[in-house]
Amino acid sequence: MSDKHEHEGQGRGEAGGPPYAECVLCREPTEYPRSRKGVTLCPVCEWQEAQRNACSG
């Protein structure tokens, strides 16, 4: 059994392109460049946040 994280080495930053910002909740790479202002969330955290907001009404 390995101690490595199952997503290790598969981040978007590995494939080239701009340096991607880290998610403020889980620190995984996001779809946004580091130069983006404001809160940056990875796709998973962004989806979970949208679910929480949709159900809070």
Protein Blocks (a to p, Z undefined) as FASTA:
>chain_A
ZZbdfkgoiafklngpjdddddfklopacfbdfklgcjdddfklmmmmmmmmmmmZZ
